[in-house]
Amino acid sequence: MIGPELINGFYLSKPSEKDIKPFVKYLNGPLIMQNTLQIPHPYRKSDAIDWFEYVAEQERLHSRIRYWVIRNPKGKCAGGIGFNADYKPNSHKDEIGYWLGAPFRGKGVMTSAVRVVSQIGMEAYGYARIEANVFAGNEASVKVLERCGYEYEGICRKLYKKKDRYIDALRYALVR
């Protein structure tokens, strides 16, 4: 195991080239497309390569890991989680984002991952605030955040625009 243990043998580690194929497979799922803004659809191999380069650049810029792959007990990619706001390296806050492949949902894996990464953010990175914006209607993500102690702060009307459609977001935050 290479990272913090989550639940049922799942764990976190840094992304690697072996994750490209599962990224393409899972990130083309309909719920991923429906509930995320910046993940391209269709998601291609070149998108995964670009993402991994961005992750490496962010790690260099911030001098710490900002994105992890969620791995199943066999070491295969099951999802991803990380801090994805473009705040300055010494910011007191960040935004958490996450996704999980369809076969792994409903098992407590994401709740465990959000808890662990939030703890890393608060304790190791010194954040005073971690934000999460959830598309209105994404009840599964809302439940994950609430189980992890995030509090609802309000609705951000028309926060996002996706394919000529405005999307409201529910703002959640974990505050130290």
N, C-alpha and C positions, 0 to 999 in steps of 0.2 A: 504494500500500500504506500502511496506517495503523498497523501495529503490527509486533511482532517476526515475522520470517519463520520459518515452521516448516519444512515439507518439501513439495517439489513445488508451490511457489507458494501453499500455504495460509498464512494469517496470522491474527493476533489483532487484534480491535478491540472497542470498546465496543458494547454492544447498542443497537439503535435500533428504532423502530416498524416498520421494514421486516422485522424478524426475527419478528414475531408469527406470521405465517402458517407459516413453516418450524418454529417452535417447536411449534405445534399439530400439525403433520404428524409431525414426528420424535418428539416426546415421547409420542405415543400408540402407539409401537411396542411390541411384546410384550416385548422384552428390556429396554427402559427400565423398563417397569412391573415386571418381574420382579426387577430388580437395583437399584432405588432405593427410598428410603423416603418422601421428602418431596415427590416430584413427583406431583401428583394424577393419578388416572386415572378417567374419561377427562380428558385435558388440554384445556382450553377456552381460547378467546381471552381471557376474563376472567382466567384463571390467568396467562397471559403478561403481561398488563397489570399485574396485581398484582406479579408477579416483577420487572418492569422498574422499578416504583416502589420496591420494596424495594432493588434494586441501587443506584439513585440515592441512596436514604437512607443505605445503608451507605457509599457513596463519600464522602458529606458527613461522616458520623460519623467515619470512619477517615482522611479526608483523602488518600485514594488509591484507585485502582481495585482492586476485589476480585473482579470477575467479567468475563470476556471471552467474546465470541462467536468461535468458530473459523470462519473464512471460507475458502471454496474460492477458486481463482485468479480466478474471475469476481466475487468479492465477495459471494457468496450464503452464507447461514448453513448450516454443516455440523454444528455442535455447540456445546457450551459448556463452560467450565472456570472454576474460581475457588476462592477461599477462602471457606468457608461455615460456619465455627464462629462461635459468638457470644461470642468472647473479647473482652476489653476492647481498645480501640484500640492500646495500647502493649504488648500481650502479646508474649512471646518465641516464641509458637507459633501455628499455625493448622491447619486441616484442609482438605485439597484434595478437591474433588469434580469430576466431569466426566461428560460424555455425548457420544455421537457418533451422528449419523443413520446408519441402516443402509447407505445407498449408499456411505458413506465409510470403513467399517470394513475392517480388514485391510490397510491401505496404509501404516501407520507414522505416520499423522497424529496419533493420540492420544499415542503415545509421544513424538513431537516436542513436542506441546503441553505435556505434563506436565513434560518437561525444561525448557522455556522458563519456564513459570510457577513451577516449583520454584526455578529460578535467580533469578527476580524476587523470590520470597519470601525466599530466603536472602541475596541480595546487596543488593537495593534496600530491602527491608522489614526486614532485620536479624533474621529469624527464626532461632532456634537449632534449631527442630524443626518439621517439617511432617508431620502425621499423615494417614493414609488408612484408613478402615474399609471393608472389602469384604465383601459378603454371601458366606458360604461357598458355594462352587460357581461363583462368577463367575471362571472361570479366565482369561478375556481380560483382565480388569482386573488380576488378579494378575501376569500377564506384563508388562503395561505398567509397573506399579510396579517390578517387579524389574529390568526393562531400564533404568529411570531411577535405580537405586541405592537404592531404598527397601528396608529390611530388615524381614523378618517378625519381629514381636515376640510373637505369640501369638494365641490364639483368645479372643474375648470371648463367652462362652456366653450365649445369650438376650439379647443386647445390644439387639435391636430387637423390636418387636411390630408386626405388619402383618396386619390383618384376622384377629384372633384367633389368629395363628400366630407363635410365637417364631422369631427368626432369629439364628443365630450369625454373628459377624463376625470376619474375619481382620484383625488390627491390623498395619499397616505404618507405618514412619516413616523419614523422611530426617532425619538429625541432623548438625548442623555440629559 
